């Protein structure tokens, strides 16, 4: 486990990023936290990266990129696991539970319905694939 060496607990950008995140402005939160990440001490870098991954995961989810969202969430969870849940005054334990609920639909939930459109068909033409006899 790591303990904070820096003054990030009082850095207003950390709170600004959290406020953006809580408003659903995930891309903007990621941008703010990335500024912190560039200048923070090595002991805090992976923690800040975990926040960035959380924001990017939800941003990707909103964009319909489920694979990217899950990948980002896995990377973020792994990095966050290196730190205590209340590190820098942030409840990352609850954060990752909430993200998991968003990305992993509950068991037994119905899959999304997919509509398959049948195109009009001219029966005068052969139904076989081109080139088959």
Helices and strands as residue ranges (DSSP letters): G 8-10, H 12-22, H 26-39, H 42-62, H 66-80, G 87-89, H 92-103
